Every structure is written in C-alpha cells, then in structure tokens.
C-alpha cells in the first residue's frame, strides 16, 4: 500500500500535540488536602483508613465468635490461621505464640496498604512511599535485636554473631564485619527497600500503561488502535500487581519472623 | 542461624530454603559493600585506584565463603 493510500485512509492524520510526559517520582507526591499539614496528604489518610478498615473487619469477624463460624468469622480466622501457623509456628517454633499478634498486625497492615494500589478510586499503594516501609522496619529491627539481647545478653549475642566456631582465626577479621553489617545494616535496609521498590515500580507501571493508553487514544487513528494494547497491559498488570502485593506482604512478614527466629536460635 | 529443632517436617525444609535464599542475598550484598567500601576508603586515603577492586574481590570471596560456612557445611 502506498503512502497516499495510507493518508487517504486518514490513519496518520491528527493534530500536533505536546509530547507524552512519562510518569515519574513526582506522581507519588500528593498535595495536602487541608492546609499545609503532611497529615492530610493522601498516603497518610490512606494509612489511617487502613487501620480503621483492618480493625473494623477483625472486630466484626471475632466479636460474635461461634463454634460454627459465620462467613466473616471464617474469613477472619482464615487470615489469622495463615499467619499463626504458616508464618509464626513454622518459622519461629516453640516460642511463636507471643509474636503472633506482632506478625499478624504487620501482615494485615502491609497487605491492606498494598492492595490499595489496585482498588478503584483509591489506586495508590501506600507502601510506595519509603517512609512507611521504613517505619514498619524500625519496629521489626528493634524487636529482633531486643529479643536476642534479652535471651542471650548483648555480649553473647554479638560474640555468636561475629565468631562462628570451626574456622581459622584470621578469617574472623574478614568475616566479622560482614556478619555485623548483615545483622545491623543490610537486613533492615533490604527489608524496607524490597517492599518499597516492589510497590513503587508496580504503581509506576500501572500509571505508565494507563496514561500512555489515554494519550494514544486522543492521537492518530493508528495510535488509537495501539492504545488498546496499552489498556490491555494495564489491565493485565493490575492482576499481576494483586499477586505481587499479596506476595510482598507475605515476604515482609515471613522475613520478620525469620529474623526473630534467628534471634531466638541458640547458635547463629 | 539454624532454626530451633522442634517439628522437623516438610514445611520446615521449605522454610529453611526460603531463609537461606534471603540470607544469601544479604551476605553477598554485605560482602561487596563492606569490603568494597573499605577498599574505596583506602583509595581515598592513599590516593590509589586499585584498592576498591581488591576490596570487591575480597568481599565477594568472603561472602561466598560465609554462605558456604552457613549453608553448605554439614
């Protein structure tokens, strides 16, 4: 087909428009809704909303607990049972019970805030702002160090960490800094960054495909046709994001449990 | 950091593997950052350029050795 024919089909005709502005980190910054306070920006409001949502759900599911559970009680107990048995009991072992409330809170809080990313009208995963994962990580960090120091004492905790039995003495010079860095820097860093990065990247992809599709929809005919693929991708990624959001909430809780288990273990 | 010795079942094994997976990533990162960083510090101090490379190799080697000690032994 010649160019004239293409042109006569009006495929490539269209108004000249300013270029597409790709989404960037600026799309994660929200203005304050009331006044200048950071407490009324969208992410902070979503966090408060998630707390209300989670509390309401689990209070409703447990207040009239019956031997034959209602639907909501069953749903609540399923989530609780999953955290208690799959994460708490399997990872921490015999002393798991006193950590179950902590793990359960982390799991439901992170999960709810992640899933906000694909709920229509909300559509923002709170954990894509680094401050929130960092805040939860601080709690996990303090917990597992506190547990270990209380169980073993500070000196023995550090000694077990740095000096593994059965290796040549001079190797300790090389290996001890690595162990210290792993326990005190790398673990909290990767814990917070993993959650943040997954949520940030996933949300960015969804914005990109949705805004890109919208941009192409108002363009030439051939672009309108391609915009279908862009919207298709954004729909597909929404389902994929749901999977990632659940997985990241699980991994975050699992790793918290693993760090606590490591702190309780007799030898490191 | 072995987990406590109670209930040795199948899920315990998969948990151990998951534990190992994330710990290994952490150790490898720590090795590169710490010894690479020390090498970089020596470069700054002495005005050389090769210490960071030595540090990175040392760190990579040390972290692989540490991973072997933790998870490859027995």
Interface residues (C-beta under 8 A of the other chain):
Chain A: X86 X90 X91 X92 X93 X94 X95 X164 X167 X171 X174 X175 X177 X178 X179 X181 X182 X185 X186 X187 X190 X254 X255 X258 X261 X262 X264 X265 X266 X267 X268
Chain B: X1 X2 X3 X4 X5 X6 X7 X11 X12 X15 X18 X19 X22 X23 X25 X26 X27 X29 X30 X31 X33 X34 X35 X38 X58 X59 X62 X63 X65 X66 X69 X70
